Amino acid sequence: MSILTPCVVFQSVKPVTVQIDVTHRFNQLREASRHLRNTCCESGNWEAEDFFGQIDRLLLEVLVLYPLLREHPTLPQDLIQRRDLDRYFRIQPSSEYGIPVMIARDSSTHCGYWDHPIITLKPTEAEISFLEIFDWDQVGFREMKFFMGRIDASAYPEIIGHRVLIECIYSKIFALVEKPLPALTPIPAAPQTPSP
């Protein structure tokens, strides 16, 4: 007569990506950048514009990235140095009924025509990666009125890859954060019946 020794099976659980609302942090970034540019940058000064581009990056690090890393250590620790931040931030229309948008005519990054015939989007109709805070005026008084994003997936396949402008007041921004892996879950094996 032999008796099989019961064993314990461990079930691994895949990490889960959750969305953290960071709209308030990006609104702080907007306000700080807008105030500095409109009060400290002489209108029409292109050299100052290059300098303020560097300041914008520092503001992003201080107001958005460092606080996120403190609160969510599962984010990549080199997030501050990365330039592919579109992987970690999503823009979402704030109304389930749809909001007005301006979509680039084609998917070229240099396309300056924002006249695609689709002019509204619902949250369920597109996945949009955050690219930058945008204003039409490059060297004058700025409102910093828009979030610019890239459409990565959509119910309208023809706009995938296009850039999109959404007014900040109609937008939410979410950080994509992975929950840490839970400990392996033991699953007791079924009791074994002795064989004759």
Secondary structure, 3 states (H helix, E strand, C coil): CECCCCCEEEECCCCCEEEEECHHHHHHHHHHHHHHHHHHCCCCCHHHHHHHHHHHHHHHHHHHHHHHHHHCCCCCCCCCCCCCHHHCEEEEECCCCCEECEECCCCCCCCCCCCCCCCEECHHHEEEEEEEEECCCCCCCCCCCEEEEEEEEECCHHHCCCEEEEEHHHEEEEEEEECCCCCCEEEECCCCCCEC
